[in-house]
Amino acid sequence: MRGLRLTDNRETIILQDEVVMKEKGEIDWFIHSQCPITVSEDGKTAIFTGKYKDMKATLLSDVD
């Protein structure tokens, strides 16, 4: 299931994917961009450097 919410006067988008697996496994999530991307050391945050604005993507929760 996927949910989308605009917050902070439409400056922030929260995209939420919920996945239920029958057994333990791995999930890959992709986004396509021509922007240069910098990933944090912990792998939970990525900065997309755009021509006019940057975008930050953050993983908000851990896997149970």
Protein Blocks (a to p, Z undefined) as FASTA:
>chain_A
ZZdddeehhlaccdddddddfbdcddddddddfbdcdddfkopaccdddfkbccddddfb
dcZZ
